[in-house]
Amino acid sequence: MEIAVKEQLIAQTTARYAPNIPTASIHKLALLADQVYFPRNSTILELDEPQEQVYLIQDGLARSSAVDEQGHLIVKNFMLEGDFLIGESLFSATSTESFSAIEDLHCLRFAAAQMKPILMADPALTQLYIAVLEDTLRYKMRREYGFQNLDAAARYQEFRALFGKAEARIPQNQIASYIGITKESLSRIRKNLASR
């Protein structure tokens, strides 16, 4: 992939968090990036494995998840085109969840050990880093609030607000897991909402 294409992808993503990042700053990140491919249903990172990479999804869909004591999959998040994947590698040595490709994934890959010093040395990129961390914190707080205060139908509507454009691409059992309900309950909620 040409460096100009990498720069364009990075610039489009970073503009969501911090507009007007200088071209020279974007170029620094593009120089670190290489391309990587993960086939559909492949594992990107297992629980408790070293987190050494940050990915930026160019094309495809991924999820983060854990397994509960009964062996049930618990989906924590979905990552789409233009989202960072395993951004926690910039501040955590090992993974607290696993990451998998729901669809074929084409990503830019950055070595976290090389990326973080660049983020910290460039003021515009430091602001970007802070904005991404704040966005992640807001997401986690919203998820926690949803499970503490919203019923399943409201959590489904929250899911749709965040991931609605990709809903048809996500397996139903994974949507149900994300919301914290069974697949059958999700089907009932959808029918109730459709009949309104």
C-alpha positions, 0 to 999 in steps of 0.5 A, a space after each residue: 500500500 502506498 504511503 499516501 493511501 495509509 495517510 488518507 486512512 489515518 487522517 480520516 480516522 483521526 479526524 473523528 477524534 481531533 480535527 486538523 492534525 498536521 499532515 506531518 504528524 499523520 505522516 509519522 504514523 503512516 511510516 510505522 504502518 504496515 498492512 495485515 490481513 485476518 481471515 473471517 472467524 480468525 483470532 487476532 488476540 487471545 485473553 492474557 496474551 501480550 498486546 504488542 500491536 495496534 490495528 486500524 481497520 481498513 475493511 471488515 468487522 471485528 469483536 472483542 469478547 470474553 468467556 464467562 464461567 459457564 463457557 458462554 461468549 460475552 461480546 464486549 464491543 464491535 469494531 468497524 471500518 475506521 476504528 482502532 482495534 486493540 488500542 489498549 496495547 498502548 497502556 496495557 501489557 496483556 489482553 483482558 479480552 480476546 479479539 476476533 475477525 467477524 469478517 475478513 479484516 484488512 488493517 493497518 498495523 502499528 507496533 505499540 512500542 514504536 507508536 506510543 513514543 511518537 504519540 507522546 512526542 508530537 503535541 497534535 498526536 498527544 491530543 489525539 491520543 487523549 481524545 481516543 482515551 476519552 472516547 473509550 472511557 465514555 463508551 465504557 461508562 455508557 455500557 456500564 450505565 446501560 447494564 445498570 439502568 436500561 432494560 433489554 429493549 433500551 440496550 438494543 436501541 443503544 446498540 443500534 445507535 452505535 452499530 446500526 449501519 453494521 447490524 445486518 453484518 453481525 451474527 444475531 447471537 453476538 448482538 444478543 450477547 452484547 446486549 446481555 440477552 438470549 437470541 430468542 429475547 432479541 427476536 421478541 424485542 425486534 418484533 415488538 419494535 417493528 410492530 410499533 
